[in-house]
Amino acid sequence: MAEIRRSPYRRGEARAAVLEHARTVFSERGYHAASLAEVAVRADVSETLVYRYFGSKAGLFEASIIGPGREFVDRFLASWEGQQDESGLEEKVRSLVVELLGFVQAHRGLIVAWALAESQGPREIATDGTHGQGVRRLASALAGRADPDAEMAVSLGMGVILAVVTFTDVLFAVDTPNRDPDRLTDAVTQFVLAGLLAQLGP
């Protein structure tokens, strides 16, 4: 009689485990070299279950890699809406820069995987639409209206933050004052803030 294999997860835990291991696999191998089979093995689930949850490799990538970015925007905008007092533009921009810098630092591997998926191989994932929607939502919240200048400012601010975090080792020598995390965070905040205020200010 064949032995029945029991799942190592409680109800509802398997999907979260697949997402966690998918982030690791995509970060290590990139989108095109990753496989659902490897994700399933690492997560200790069947490949059929991965397909049932996400439908395809593109669906899994969207949920595991792009999803955290969408969730960041949702949480950030909800925190603005939950504030009792009206924050000024400068305060809003500063909070966006600080929060986004922390998010990029925490998800550096995912963001690199996202960027590489855009530039390598056939186009299977619609990353540009997701990014564009997030930028438009953040820009509208900052400017109080739909504004192409605000969208440009937010995109460029994100670009600066992505570059600084991704290329920290190239841009800043080890064991120098500029490598100090607090100093670096403050400097990036001031730099991006100045550019955003130039575009969004009255």
Order of alpha helices (4+ residues) and beta strands (2+ residues): alpha-alpha-alpha-alpha-alpha-alpha-alpha-alpha-alpha-alpha-alpha
